[in-house]
């Protein structure tokens, strides 16, 4: 493993998600250079200035940005957050048509100035947009992928940890499938430490029943809607998860994360972007093809694939 020297990440979109991602990258030291690009000149310049004012407290990373596409030049990773944001009560799929048009016009411009970058799509619906962007760009599946269910998985582990009375880092569980309404936990492989989730007995007698797990899964699936209803957008946690993905690429970590890429013969699924455990490195992503699923989980994964495939087909 070899970290990329003098690394640069560009965040495309200076809205609440993009600015939070840039902030997270700066305070975590995710890259040597952090850039923020948006066609809204006044907004992006103000965000960059606000971030730069805290340079004394963020280590060696620097931040630049602006409304000229040249800002993206030389990027090792390009994170796309631009697009219409999800409104209260609106599903991610309902965003598909408008954000697909934005991405279609944007990708050729980005690739012209950063042809060798790894592209990470955060704009929703990220799975559908990844399918379309891969087709339009001609990039290999490994070099263009979505943040997928990395954040959903963090939400799941947080809830399980609170209930079990352990640290979040001791929970090993994944949300897979669509980043959206058909996502589901891979309960058959979920453990706390080395103990299967249904066998866990905590220090205070904490246990999980199948009904408990069903309730937690629903809470995780609907978490974004609750946040959006209360404050209008989700931004801090997705910003942190983006920074973590960027680090896995720039540090060539070969970290296993549930990002979303266009699958090729993954348990019989082809041509659809879904989140599954994948190795994230400087080369991009590679799904862990031997990830085991129970028969019912395979059915849920195929349900996700069918739902997203239908939406993508309607936008081509």
Secondary structure by P-SEA (a helix, b strand, c coil): ccccccbbbbbccccaaaaaaaaaaaaaccccbbbbbbcaaaaaaaaaaaaaaaccccccbbbbccccccccccccbbbbccccccccccccccccaaaaaaaaacaaaaaaccccbbbbbcccaaaaaaaaaaaaacccccccccccaaaaaaaaaaaaaaaacccccccccccccccccccccccccccccccccccccccccccccaaaaaaaaaaaaaaaaaaaaccccccaaaaaaaaaaaaaaaaccccccccccccccccccccbbbbcccccccccccccccccccaaaaaaaaaaaaaaaaaaaaac
